[in-house]
Amino acid sequence: MSDTSPTPTAPEPLKPEPFWAKPSIGIFSLVLFAAGLFVTWKYDKETAFNLLIGAVITNATTVIGYYFGSSSGSAQKTALLTPPSRTG
């Protein structure tokens, strides 16, 4: 009997994300926040308004922490350790 096990193949390289992906997520988030802010202002819901402001502060802190904190260093390390892809 012959061994007919498949030969292992190299994994496919990751496809780059489209240039519009991150900006569109940011724009959608801002529109959603603006809508929530408008509704809480129009109907005079002080508690909901305070929650929205707290959420914005928390998200801003997270973004700053990512871009200037340890996650940024981790992403740089990963980029340095990733071998260059071969084309051809």
Contact map, one row per residue, 1 for C-alpha under 8 A:
1110000000000000000000000000000000000000000000000000000000000000000000000000000000000000
1111000000000000000000000000000000000000000000000000000000000000000000000000000000000000
1111100000000000000000000000000000000000000000000000000000000000000000000000000000000000
0111110000000000000000000000000000000000000000000000000000000000000000000000000000000000
0011111000000000000000000000000000000000000000000000000000000000000000000000000000000000
0001111100000000000000000000000000000000000000000000000000000000000000000000000000000000
0000111110000000000000000000000000000000000000000000000000000000000000000000000000000000
0000011111000000000000000000000000000000000000000000000000000000000000000000000000000000
0000001111100000000000000000000000000000000000000000000000000000000000000000000000000000
0000000111110000000000000000000000000000000000000000000000000000000000000000000000000000
0000000011111000000000000000000000000000000000000000000000000000000000000000000000000000
0000000001111100000000000000000000000000000000000000000000000000000000000000000000000000
0000000000111110000000000000000000000000000000000000000000000000000000000000000000001000
0000000000011111000000000000000000000000000000000000000000000000000000000000000000000000
0000000000001111100000000000000000000000000000000000000000000000000000000000000000000000
0000000000000111110000000000000000000000000000000000000000000000000000000000000000000000
0000000000000011111010000000000000000000000000000000000000000000000000000000000000000000
0000000000000001111110000000000000000000000000000000000000000000000000000000000000000000
0000000000000000111111100000000000000000000000000000000000000000000000000000000000000000
0000000000000000011111110000000000000000000000000000000000000000000000000000000000000000
0000000000000000111111111000000000000000000000000000000000000000000000000000000000000000
0000000000000000001111111100000000000000000000000000000000000000000000000000000000000000
0000000000000000001111111110000000000000000000000000000000000000000000000000000000000000
0000000000000000000111111111000000000000000000000000000000000000000000000000000000000000
0000000000000000000011111111100000000000000000000000000000000000000000000000000000000000
0000000000000000000001111111110000000000000000000000000000000000000000000000000000000000
0000000000000000000000111111111000000000000000000000000000000000000000000000000000000000
0000000000000000000000011111111100000000000000000000000000000000000000000000000000000000
0000000000000000000000001111111110000000000000000000000000000000000000000000000000000000
0000000000000000000000000111111111000000000000000000000000000000000000000000000000000000
0000000000000000000000000011111111100000000000000000000000000000000000000000000000000000
0000000000000000000000000001111111110000000000000000000000000000000000000000000000000000
0000000000000000000000000000111111111000000000000001000000000000000000000000000000000000
0000000000000000000000000000011111111100000000000000000000000000000000000000000000000000
0000000000000000000000000000001111111110000000000000000000000000000000000000000000000000
0000000000000000000000000000000111111111000000000001000000000000000000000000000000000000
0000000000000000000000000000000011111111100000001001000000000000000000000000000000000000
0000000000000000000000000000000001111111110000000000000000000000000000000000000000000000
0000000000000000000000000000000000111111111000000000000000000000000000000000000000000000
0000000000000000000000000000000000011111111111011000000000000000000000000000000000000000
0000000000000000000000000000000000001111111111001000000000000000000000000000000000000000
0000000000000000000000000000000000000111111100000000000000000000000000000000000000000000
0000000000000000000000000000000000000011111110000000000000000000000000000000000000000000
0000000000000000000000000000000000000001111111000000000000000000000000000000000000000000
0000000000000000000000000000000000000001101111111000000000000000000000000000000000000000
0000000000000000000000000000000000000001100111111100000000000000000000000000000000000000
0000000000000000000000000000000000000000000011111110000000000000000000000000000000000000
0000000000000000000000000000000000000001000011111111000000000000000000000000000000000000
0000000000000000000000000000000000001001100011111111100000000000000000000000000000000000
0000000000000000000000000000000000000000000001111111110000000000000000000000000000000000
0000000000000000000000000000000000000000000000111111111000000000000000000000000000000000
0000000000000000000000000000000010011000000000011111111100000000000000000000000000000000
0000000000000000000000000000000000000000000000001111111110000000000000000000000000000000
0000000000000000000000000000000000000000000000000111111111000000000000000000000000000000
0000000000000000000000000000000000000000000000000011111111100000000000000000000000000000
0000000000000000000000000000000000000000000000000001111111110000000000000000000000000000
0000000000000000000000000000000000000000000000000000111111111000000000000000000000000000
0000000000000000000000000000000000000000000000000000011111111100000000000000000000000000
0000000000000000000000000000000000000000000000000000001111111110000000000000000000000000
0000000000000000000000000000000000000000000000000000000111111111000000000000000000000000
0000000000000000000000000000000000000000000000000000000011111111100000000000000000000000
0000000000000000000000000000000000000000000000000000000001111111110000000000000000000000
0000000000000000000000000000000000000000000000000000000000111111111000000000000000000000
0000000000000000000000000000000000000000000000000000000000011111111110000000000000000000
0000000000000000000000000000000000000000000000000000000000001111111111100000000000000000
0000000000000000000000000000000000000000000000000000000000000111111111110000000000000000
0000000000000000000000000000000000000000000000000000000000000011111110110000000000000000
0000000000000000000000000000000000000000000000000000000000000001111111110000000000000000
0000000000000000000000000000000000000000000000000000000000000001111111111000000000000000
0000000000000000000000000000000000000000000000000000000000000000110111111100000000000000
0000000000000000000000000000000000000000000000000000000000000000111111111110000000000000
0000000000000000000000000000000000000000000000000000000000000000011111111111000000000000
0000000000000000000000000000000000000000000000000000000000000000000011111111100000000000
0000000000000000000000000000000000000000000000000000000000000000000001111111110000000000
0000000000000000000000000000000000000000000000000000000000000000000000111111111000000000
0000000000000000000000000000000000000000000000000000000000000000000000011111111100000000
0000000000000000000000000000000000000000000000000000000000000000000000001111111110000000
0000000000000000000000000000000000000000000000000000000000000000000000000111111111000000
0000000000000000000000000000000000000000000000000000000000000000000000000011111111000000
0000000000000000000000000000000000000000000000000000000000000000000000000001111111100000
0000000000000000000000000000000000000000000000000000000000000000000000000000111111100000
0000000000000000000000000000000000000000000000000000000000000000000000000000011111110000
0000000000000000000000000000000000000000000000000000000000000000000000000000000111111000
0000000000000000000000000000000000000000000000000000000000000000000000000000000001111100
0000000000001000000000000000000000000000000000000000000000000000000000000000000000111110
0000000000000000000000000000000000000000000000000000000000000000000000000000000000011111
0000000000000000000000000000000000000000000000000000000000000000000000000000000000001111
0000000000000000000000000000000000000000000000000000000000000000000000000000000000000111
